[in-house]
Amino acid sequence: MSSHDDMVAALMRDLRVLGGCDAVLSALAGGADVDAMLALVQRHAVSAAERAERILTDRQCARAGDGLC
């Protein structure tokens, strides 16, 4: 698997985790469990945003083909 494929797979994993957090957060009564879930959401949201930005940049550079990236 290429580096790009690895990055896409990692992004998809982050998105699946974030998708599952909605149901878990809705089911939690509150307190420390909610805090822990929110921390998990924050980590995966940042990771997903960084990976999406990297993938987008790589795709734009590949299309530009000017070697400046």
PDB file of N, CA, C and O in Angstrom:
ATOM      1  N   MET A   1       0.847  -1.173   0.000  1.00  0.00           N
ATOM      2  CA  MET A   1       0.000   0.000   0.000  1.00  0.00           C
ATOM      3  C   MET A   1       0.898   1.244   0.000  1.00  0.00           C
ATOM      4  O   MET A   1       1.908   1.276   0.702  1.00  0.00           O
ATOM      5  N   SER A   2       0.539   2.250  -0.772  1.00  0.00           N
ATOM      6  CA  SER A   2       1.343   3.462  -0.871  1.00  0.00           C
ATOM      7  C   SER A   2       1.112   4.371   0.337  1.00  0.00           C
ATOM      8  O   SER A   2       0.173   4.185   1.111  1.00  0.00           O
ATOM      9  N   SER A   3       1.986   5.344   0.469  1.00  0.00           N
ATOM     10  CA  SER A   3       1.853   6.324   1.550  1.00  0.00           C
ATOM     11  C   SER A   3       0.512   7.047   1.458  1.00  0.00           C
ATOM     12  O   SER A   3      -0.136   7.311   2.471  1.00  0.00           O
ATOM     13  N   HIS A   4       0.106   7.364   0.225  1.00  0.00           N
ATOM     14  CA  HIS A   4      -1.186   8.037   0.019  1.00  0.00           C
ATOM     15  C   HIS A   4      -2.322   7.132   0.477  1.00  0.00           C
ATOM     16  O   HIS A   4      -3.250   7.588   1.144  1.00  0.00           O
ATOM     17  N   ASP A   5      -2.253   5.864   0.125  1.00  0.00           N
ATOM     18  CA  ASP A   5      -3.289   4.912   0.542  1.00  0.00           C
ATOM     19  C   ASP A   5      -3.343   4.798   2.063  1.00  0.00           C
ATOM     20  O   ASP A   5      -4.422   4.708   2.648  1.00  0.00           O
ATOM     21  N   ASP A   6      -2.174   4.803   2.696  1.00  0.00           N
ATOM     22  CA  ASP A   6      -2.117   4.746   4.160  1.00  0.00           C
ATOM     23  C   ASP A   6      -2.791   5.970   4.771  1.00  0.00           C
ATOM     24  O   ASP A   6      -3.523   5.859   5.754  1.00  0.00           O
ATOM     25  N   MET A   7      -2.539   7.135   4.180  1.00  0.00           N
ATOM     26  CA  MET A   7      -3.121   8.378   4.688  1.00  0.00           C
ATOM     27  C   MET A   7      -4.634   8.366   4.525  1.00  0.00           C
ATOM     28  O   MET A   7      -5.359   8.795   5.423  1.00  0.00           O
ATOM     29  N   VAL A   8      -5.109   7.884   3.398  1.00  0.00           N
ATOM     30  CA  VAL A   8      -6.555   7.797   3.161  1.00  0.00           C
ATOM     31  C   VAL A   8      -7.188   6.812   4.141  1.00  0.00           C
ATOM     32  O   VAL A   8      -8.252   7.084   4.698  1.00  0.00           O
ATOM     33  N   ALA A   9      -6.535   5.667   4.351  1.00  0.00           N
ATOM     34  CA  ALA A   9      -7.064   4.677   5.296  1.00  0.00           C
ATOM     35  C   ALA A   9      -7.132   5.257   6.708  1.00  0.00           C
ATOM     36  O   ALA A   9      -8.102   5.024   7.429  1.00  0.00           O
ATOM     37  N   ALA A  10      -6.117   6.003   7.099  1.00  0.00           N
ATOM     38  CA  ALA A  10      -6.101   6.621   8.428  1.00  0.00           C
ATOM     39  C   ALA A  10      -7.205   7.676   8.545  1.00  0.00           C
ATOM     40  O   ALA A  10      -7.855   7.779   9.586  1.00  0.00           O
ATOM     41  N   LEU A  11      -7.418   8.457   7.484  1.00  0.00           N
ATOM     42  CA  LEU A  11      -8.499   9.448   7.485  1.00  0.00           C
ATOM     43  C   LEU A  11      -9.849   8.755   7.627  1.00  0.00           C
ATOM     44  O   LEU A  11     -10.698   9.196   8.402  1.00  0.00           O
ATOM     45  N   MET A  12     -10.045   7.689   6.891  1.00  0.00           N
ATOM     46  CA  MET A  12     -11.311   6.973   6.964  1.00  0.00           C
ATOM     47  C   MET A  12     -11.523   6.394   8.368  1.00  0.00           C
ATOM     48  O   MET A  12     -12.648   6.380   8.868  1.00  0.00           O
ATOM     49  N   ARG A  13     -10.460   5.921   8.997  1.00  0.00           N
ATOM     50  CA  ARG A  13     -10.557   5.411  10.368  1.00  0.00           C
ATOM     51  C   ARG A  13     -10.974   6.524  11.323  1.00  0.00           C
ATOM     52  O   ARG A  13     -11.838   6.325  12.176  1.00  0.00           O
ATOM     53  N   ASP A  14     -10.358   7.696  11.179  1.00  0.00           N
ATOM     54  CA  ASP A  14     -10.742   8.840  12.017  1.00  0.00           C
ATOM     55  C   ASP A  14     -12.216   9.171  11.833  1.00  0.00           C
ATOM     56  O   ASP A  14     -12.925   9.433  12.805  1.00  0.00           O
ATOM     57  N   LEU A  15     -12.675   9.158  10.595  1.00  0.00           N
ATOM     58  CA  LEU A  15     -14.071   9.504  10.328  1.00  0.00           C
ATOM     59  C   LEU A  15     -15.032   8.463  10.899  1.00  0.00           C
ATOM     60  O   LEU A  15     -16.108   8.810  11.386  1.00  0.00           O
ATOM     61  N   ARG A  16     -14.644   7.183  10.840  1.00  0.00           N
ATOM     62  CA  ARG A  16     -15.489   6.144  11.438  1.00  0.00           C
ATOM     63  C   ARG A  16     -15.578   6.316  12.950  1.00  0.00           C
ATOM     64  O   ARG A  16     -16.650   6.165  13.535  1.00  0.00           O
ATOM     65  N   VAL A  17     -14.449   6.631  13.580  1.00  0.00           N
ATOM     66  CA  VAL A  17     -14.454   6.867  15.033  1.00  0.00           C
ATOM     67  C   VAL A  17     -15.365   8.040  15.358  1.00  0.00           C
ATOM     68  O   VAL A  17     -16.178   7.960  16.279  1.00  0.00           O
ATOM     69  N   LEU A  18     -15.233   9.121  14.610  1.00  0.00           N
ATOM     70  CA  LEU A  18     -16.069  10.295  14.861  1.00  0.00           C
ATOM     71  C   LEU A  18     -17.545   9.974  14.660  1.00  0.00           C
ATOM     72  O   LEU A  18     -18.395  10.448  15.414  1.00  0.00           O
ATOM     73  N   GLY A  19     -17.851   9.171  13.646  1.00  0.00           N
ATOM     74  CA  GLY A  19     -19.237   8.786  13.406  1.00  0.00           C
ATOM     75  C   GLY A  19     -19.812   7.979  14.558  1.00  0.00           C
ATOM     76  O   GLY A  19     -20.981   8.144  14.907  1.00  0.00           O
ATOM     77  N   GLY A  20     -19.011   7.117  15.145  1.00  0.00           N
ATOM     78  CA  GLY A  20     -19.458   6.306  16.270  1.00  0.00           C
ATOM     79  C   GLY A  20     -19.595   7.095  17.556  1.00  0.00           C
ATOM     80  O   GLY A  20     -20.370   6.723  18.437  1.00  0.00           O
ATOM     81  N   CYS A  21     -18.854   8.173  17.668  1.00  0.00           N
ATOM     82  CA  CYS A  21     -18.898   8.971  18.899  1.00  0.00           C
ATOM     83  C   CYS A  21     -20.255   9.622  19.112  1.00  0.00           C
ATOM     84  O   CYS A  21     -20.661   9.855  20.250  1.00  0.00           O
ATOM     85  N   ASP A  22     -20.948   9.911  18.042  1.00  0.00           N
ATOM     86  CA  ASP A  22     -22.267  10.532  18.169  1.00  0.00           C
ATOM     87  C   ASP A  22     -23.201   9.650  18.994  1.00  0.00           C
ATOM     88  O   ASP A  22     -23.846  10.122  19.929  1.00  0.00           O
ATOM     89  N   ALA A  23     -23.267   8.380  18.644  1.00  0.00           N
ATOM     90  CA  ALA A  23     -24.155   7.460  19.366  1.00  0.00           C
ATOM     91  C   ALA A  23     -23.707   7.276  20.809  1.00  0.00           C
ATOM     92  O   ALA A  23     -24.535   7.225  21.718  1.00  0.00           O
ATOM     93  N   VAL A  24     -22.408   7.177  21.015  1.00  0.00           N
ATOM     94  CA  VAL A  24     -21.895   6.978  22.377  1.00  0.00           C
ATOM     95  C   VAL A  24     -22.183   8.202  23.231  1.00  0.00           C
ATOM     96  O   VAL A  24     -22.659   8.075  24.359  1.00  0.00           O
ATOM     97  N   LEU A  25     -21.900   9.381  22.702  1.00  0.00           N
ATOM     98  CA  LEU A  25     -22.162  10.603  23.470  1.00  0.00           C
ATOM     99  C   LEU A  25     -23.646  10.744  23.810  1.00  0.00           C
ATOM    100  O   LEU A  25     -23.998  11.194  24.900  1.00  0.00           O
ATOM    101  N   SER A  26     -24.499  10.366  22.887  1.00  0.00           N
ATOM    102  CA  SER A  26     -25.939  10.448  23.135  1.00  0.00           C
ATOM    103  C   SER A  26     -26.378   9.495  24.234  1.00  0.00           C
ATOM    104  O   SER A  26     -27.335   9.776  24.954  1.00  0.00           O
ATOM    105  N   ALA A  27     -25.684   8.367  24.369  1.00  0.00           N
ATOM    106  CA  ALA A  27     -26.071   7.352  25.348  1.00  0.00           C
ATOM    107  C   ALA A  27     -25.488   7.609  26.745  1.00  0.00           C
ATOM    108  O   ALA A  27     -25.981   7.057  27.729  1.00  0.00           O
ATOM    109  N   LEU A  28     -24.460   8.429  26.835  1.00  0.00           N
ATOM    110  CA  LEU A  28     -23.814   8.661  28.127  1.00  0.00           C
ATOM    111  C   LEU A  28     -24.633   9.603  29.002  1.00  0.00           C
ATOM    112  O   LEU A  28     -25.251  10.552  28.520  1.00  0.00           O
ATOM    113  N   ALA A  29     -24.619   9.319  30.274  1.00  0.00           N
ATOM    114  CA  ALA A  29     -25.381  10.130  31.230  1.00  0.00           C
ATOM    115  C   ALA A  29     -24.685  11.448  31.541  1.00  0.00           C
ATOM    116  O   ALA A  29     -25.349  12.434  31.861  1.00  0.00           O
ATOM    117  N   GLY A  30     -23.381  11.482  31.454  1.00  0.00           N
ATOM    118  CA  GLY A  30     -22.644  12.711  31.749  1.00  0.00           C
ATOM    119  C   GLY A  30     -21.397  12.421  32.539  1.00  0.00           C
ATOM    120  O   GLY A  30     -20.973  11.272  32.667  1.00  0.00           O
ATOM    121  N   GLY A  31     -20.820  13.467  33.065  1.00  0.00           N
ATOM    122  CA  GLY A  31     -19.657  13.323  33.923  1.00  0.00           C
ATOM    123  C   GLY A  31     -18.372  13.036  33.176  1.00  0.00           C
ATOM    124  O   GLY A  31     -18.177  13.475  32.042  1.00  0.00           O
ATOM    125  N   ALA A  32     -17.494  12.284  33.841  1.00  0.00           N
ATOM    126  CA  ALA A  32     -16.154  12.011  33.323  1.00  0.00           C
ATOM    127  C   ALA A  32     -16.194  11.216  32.020  1.00  0.00           C
ATOM    128  O   ALA A  32     -15.319  11.382  31.170  1.00  0.00           O
ATOM    129  N   ASP A  33     -17.192  10.363  31.856  1.00  0.00           N
ATOM    130  CA  ASP A  33     -17.290   9.599  30.607  1.00  0.00           C
ATOM    131  C   ASP A  33     -17.492  10.523  29.412  1.00  0.00           C
ATOM    132  O   ASP A  33     -16.900  10.317  28.353  1.00  0.00           O
ATOM    133  N   VAL A  34     -18.316  11.524  29.584  1.00  0.00           N
ATOM    134  CA  VAL A  34     -18.539  12.488  28.501  1.00  0.00           C
ATOM    135  C   VAL A  34     -17.252  13.264  28.230  1.00  0.00           C
ATOM    136  O   VAL A  34     -16.899  13.497  27.074  1.00  0.00           O
ATOM    137  N   ASP A  35     -16.559  13.658  29.279  1.00  0.00           N
ATOM    138  CA  ASP A  35     -15.293  14.370  29.102  1.00  0.00           C
ATOM    139  C   ASP A  35     -14.294  13.526  28.317  1.00  0.00           C
ATOM    140  O   ASP A  35     -13.612  14.031  27.425  1.00  0.00           O
ATOM    141  N   ALA A  36     -14.211  12.252  28.649  1.00  0.00           N
ATOM    142  CA  ALA A  36     -13.292  11.354  27.946  1.00  0.00           C
ATOM    143  C   ALA A  36     -13.682  11.210  26.475  1.00  0.00           C
ATOM    144  O   ALA A  36     -12.818  11.204  25.598  1.00  0.00           O
ATOM    145  N   MET A  37     -14.969  11.094  26.210  1.00  0.00           N
ATOM    146  CA  MET A  37     -15.426  10.982  24.825  1.00  0.00           C
ATOM    147  C   MET A  37     -15.162  12.269  24.054  1.00  0.00           C
ATOM    148  O   MET A  37     -14.766  12.224  22.889  1.00  0.00           O
ATOM    149  N   LEU A  38     -15.377  13.408  24.691  1.00  0.00           N
ATOM    150  CA  LEU A  38     -15.107  14.680  24.021  1.00  0.00           C
ATOM    151  C   LEU A  38     -13.626  14.831  23.702  1.00  0.00           C
ATOM    152  O   LEU A  38     -13.271  15.382  22.660  1.00  0.00           O
ATOM    153  N   ALA A  39     -12.762  14.351  24.581  1.00  0.00           N
ATOM    154  CA  ALA A  39     -11.319  14.375  24.315  1.00  0.00           C
ATOM    155  C   ALA A  39     -10.988  13.489  23.116  1.00  0.00           C
ATOM    156  O   ALA A  39     -10.161  13.849  22.278  1.00  0.00           O
ATOM    157  N   LEU A  40     -11.639  12.330  23.041  1.00  0.00           N
ATOM    158  CA  LEU A  40     -11.442  11.433  21.902  1.00  0.00           C
ATOM    159  C   LEU A  40     -11.919  12.091  20.607  1.00  0.00           C
ATOM    160  O   LEU A  40     -11.247  12.014  19.579  1.00  0.00           O
ATOM    161  N   VAL A  41     -13.074  12.733  20.668  1.00  0.00           N
ATOM    162  CA  VAL A  41     -13.597  13.446  19.499  1.00  0.00           C
ATOM    163  C   VAL A  41     -12.613  14.520  19.061  1.00  0.00           C
ATOM    164  O   VAL A  41     -12.327  14.656  17.872  1.00  0.00           O
ATOM    165  N   GLN A  42     -12.104  15.270  20.001  1.00  0.00           N
ATOM    166  CA  GLN A  42     -11.176  16.350  19.677  1.00  0.00           C
ATOM    167  C   GLN A  42      -9.919  15.809  18.997  1.00  0.00           C
ATOM    168  O   GLN A  42      -9.472  16.361  17.992  1.00  0.00           O
ATOM    169  N   ARG A  43      -9.355  14.745  19.534  1.00  0.00           N
ATOM    170  CA  ARG A  43      -8.135  14.168  18.949  1.00  0.00           C
ATOM    171  C   ARG A  43      -8.381  13.678  17.528  1.00  0.00           C
ATOM    172  O   ARG A  43      -7.583  13.940  16.628  1.00  0.00           O
ATOM    173  N   HIS A  44      -9.479  12.974  17.330  1.00  0.00           N
ATOM    174  CA  HIS A  44      -9.753  12.434  15.998  1.00  0.00           C
ATOM    175  C   HIS A  44     -10.186  13.519  15.016  1.00  0.00           C
ATOM    176  O   HIS A  44      -9.918  13.402  13.821  1.00  0.00           O
ATOM    177  N   ALA A  45     -10.840  14.557  15.488  1.00  0.00           N
ATOM    178  CA  ALA A  45     -11.217  15.668  14.609  1.00  0.00           C
ATOM    179  C   ALA A  45      -9.977  16.403  14.109  1.00  0.00           C
ATOM    180  O   ALA A  45      -9.883  16.739  12.928  1.00  0.00           O
ATOM    181  N   VAL A  46      -9.034  16.649  15.002  1.00  0.00           N
ATOM    182  CA  VAL A  46      -7.788  17.307  14.606  1.00  0.00           C
ATOM    183  C   VAL A  46      -7.022  16.418  13.629  1.00  0.00           C
ATOM    184  O   VAL A  46      -6.527  16.888  12.604  1.00  0.00           O
ATOM    185  N   SER A  47      -6.931  15.147  13.954  1.00  0.00           N
ATOM    186  CA  SER A  47      -6.232  14.198  13.089  1.00  0.00           C
ATOM    187  C   SER A  47      -6.884  14.134  11.714  1.00  0.00           C
ATOM    188  O   SER A  47      -6.188  14.155  10.699  1.00  0.00           O
ATOM    189  N   ALA A  48      -8.204  14.055  11.668  1.00  0.00           N
ATOM    190  CA  ALA A  48      -8.920  13.995  10.390  1.00  0.00           C
ATOM    191  C   ALA A  48      -8.692  15.267   9.579  1.00  0.00           C
ATOM    192  O   ALA A  48      -8.476  15.198   8.369  1.00  0.00           O
ATOM    193  N   ALA A  49      -8.738  16.411  10.227  1.00  0.00           N
ATOM    194  CA  ALA A  49      -8.526  17.674   9.518  1.00  0.00           C
ATOM    195  C   ALA A  49      -7.115  17.753   8.946  1.00  0.00           C
ATOM    196  O   ALA A  49      -6.930  18.184   7.808  1.00  0.00           O
ATOM    197  N   GLU A  50      -6.130  17.344   9.721  1.00  0.00           N
ATOM    198  CA  GLU A  50      -4.736  17.375   9.251  1.00  0.00           C
ATOM    199  C   GLU A  50      -4.524  16.412   8.096  1.00  0.00           C
ATOM    200  O   GLU A  50      -3.856  16.744   7.116  1.00  0.00           O
ATOM    201  N   ARG A  51      -5.092  15.223   8.213  1.00  0.00           N
ATOM    202  CA  ARG A  51      -4.933  14.239   7.138  1.00  0.00           C
ATOM    203  C   ARG A  51      -5.656  14.690   5.875  1.00  0.00           C
ATOM    204  O   ARG A  51      -5.121  14.547   4.775  1.00  0.00           O
ATOM    205  N   ALA A  52      -6.859  15.232   6.015  1.00  0.00           N
ATOM    206  CA  ALA A  52      -7.604  15.712   4.850  1.00  0.00           C
ATOM    207  C   ALA A  52      -6.845  16.842   4.159  1.00  0.00           C
ATOM    208  O   ALA A  52      -6.797  16.901   2.930  1.00  0.00           O
ATOM    209  N   GLU A  53      -6.263  17.723   4.936  1.00  0.00           N
ATOM    210  CA  GLU A  53      -5.476  18.824   4.354  1.00  0.00           C
ATOM    211  C   GLU A  53      -4.277  18.280   3.594  1.00  0.00           C
ATOM    212  O   GLU A  53      -3.972  18.753   2.499  1.00  0.00           O
ATOM    213  N   ARG A  54      -3.597  17.298   4.158  1.00  0.00           N
ATOM    214  CA  ARG A  54      -2.429  16.710   3.504  1.00  0.00           C
ATOM    215  C   ARG A  54      -2.824  16.015   2.204  1.00  0.00           C
ATOM    216  O   ARG A  54      -2.151  16.168   1.185  1.00  0.00           O
ATOM    217  N   ILE A  55      -3.911  15.254   2.242  1.00  0.00           N
ATOM    218  CA  ILE A  55      -4.378  14.552   1.042  1.00  0.00           C
ATOM    219  C   ILE A  55      -4.772  15.561  -0.033  1.00  0.00           C
ATOM    220  O   ILE A  55      -4.433  15.387  -1.203  1.00  0.00           O
ATOM    221  N   LEU A  56      -5.482  16.604   0.357  1.00  0.00           N
ATOM    222  CA  LEU A  56      -5.881  17.638  -0.601  1.00  0.00           C
ATOM    223  C   LEU A  56      -4.659  18.316  -1.212  1.00  0.00           C
ATOM    224  O   LEU A  56      -4.600  18.511  -2.426  1.00  0.00           O
ATOM    225  N   THR A  57      -3.699  18.672  -0.388  1.00  0.00           N
ATOM    226  CA  THR A  57      -2.478  19.316  -0.883  1.00  0.00           C
ATOM    227  C   THR A  57      -1.745  18.407  -1.856  1.00  0.00           C
ATOM    228  O   THR A  57      -1.305  18.850  -2.917  1.00  0.00           O
ATOM    229  N   ASP A  58      -1.615  17.130  -1.493  1.00  0.00           N
ATOM    230  CA  ASP A  58      -0.948  16.174  -2.381  1.00  0.00           C
ATOM    231  C   ASP A  58      -1.666  16.067  -3.721  1.00  0.00           C
ATOM    232  O   ASP A  58      -1.027  16.024  -4.772  1.00  0.00           O
ATOM    233  N   ARG A  59      -2.999  16.025  -3.682  1.00  0.00           N
ATOM    234  CA  ARG A  59      -3.769  15.922  -4.934  1.00  0.00           C
ATOM    235  C   ARG A  59      -3.613  17.178  -5.774  1.00  0.00           C
ATOM    236  O   ARG A  59      -3.480  17.094  -6.995  1.00  0.00           O
ATOM    237  N   GLN A  60      -3.629  18.340  -5.135  1.00  0.00           N
ATOM    238  CA  GLN A  60      -3.473  19.588  -5.889  1.00  0.00           C
ATOM    239  C   GLN A  60      -2.079  19.680  -6.505  1.00  0.00           C
ATOM    240  O   GLN A  60      -1.925  20.128  -7.642  1.00  0.00           O
ATOM    241  N   CYS A  61      -1.074  19.258  -5.756  1.00  0.00           N
ATOM    242  CA  CYS A  61       0.296  19.281  -6.280  1.00  0.00           C
ATOM    243  C   CYS A  61       0.443  18.317  -7.453  1.00  0.00           C
ATOM    244  O   CYS A  61       1.102  18.630  -8.444  1.00  0.00           O
ATOM    245  N   ALA A  62      -0.170  17.154  -7.336  1.00  0.00           N
ATOM    246  CA  ALA A  62      -0.089  16.176  -8.429  1.00  0.00           C
ATOM    247  C   ALA A  62      -0.745  16.704  -9.696  1.00  0.00           C
ATOM    248  O   ALA A  62      -0.252  16.483 -10.802  1.00  0.00           O
ATOM    249  N   ARG A  63      -1.864  17.406  -9.524  1.00  0.00           N
ATOM    250  CA  ARG A  63      -2.550  17.993 -10.684  1.00  0.00           C
ATOM    251  C   ARG A  63      -1.742  19.135 -11.287  1.00  0.00           C
ATOM    252  O   ARG A  63      -1.704  19.306 -12.505  1.00  0.00           O
ATOM    253  N   ALA A  64      -1.096  19.916 -10.425  1.00  0.00           N
ATOM    254  CA  ALA A  64      -0.320  21.058 -10.925  1.00  0.00           C
ATOM    255  C   ALA A  64       0.873  20.565 -11.747  1.00  0.00           C
ATOM    256  O   ALA A  64       1.210  21.132 -12.787  1.00  0.00           O
ATOM    257  N   GLY A  65       1.501  19.496 -11.256  1.00  0.00           N
ATOM    258  CA  GLY A  65       2.601  18.896 -11.989  1.00  0.00           C
ATOM    259  C   GLY A  65       3.791  19.799 -12.205  1.00  0.00           C
ATOM    260  O   GLY A  65       4.605  19.537 -13.090  1.00  0.00           O
ATOM    261  N   ASP A  66       3.918  20.857 -11.421  1.00  0.00           N
ATOM    262  CA  ASP A  66       5.019  21.788 -11.635  1.00  0.00           C
ATOM    263  C   ASP A  66       6.231  21.491 -10.754  1.00  0.00           C
ATOM    264  O   ASP A  66       7.250  22.175 -10.853  1.00  0.00           O
ATOM    265  N   GLY A  67       6.130  20.483  -9.898  1.00  0.00           N
ATOM    266  CA  GLY A  67       7.259  20.107  -9.055  1.00  0.00           C
ATOM    267  C   GLY A  67       7.576  21.074  -7.939  1.00  0.00           C
ATOM    268  O   GLY A  67       8.610  20.935  -7.286  1.00  0.00           O
ATOM    269  N   LEU A  68       6.722  22.045  -7.701  1.00  0.00           N
ATOM    270  CA  LEU A  68       6.972  23.037  -6.658  1.00  0.00           C
ATOM    271  C   LEU A  68       6.474  22.592  -5.283  1.00  0.00           C
ATOM    272  O   LEU A  68       6.760  23.246  -4.280  1.00  0.00           O
ATOM    273  N   CYS A  69       5.752  21.512  -5.230  1.00  0.00           N
ATOM    274  CA  CYS A  69       5.174  21.053  -3.969  1.00  0.00           C
ATOM    275  C   CYS A  69       6.148  20.155  -3.221  1.00  0.00           C
ATOM    276  O   CYS A  69       5.831  19.672  -2.134  1.00  0.00           O
TER     277      CYS A  69
END
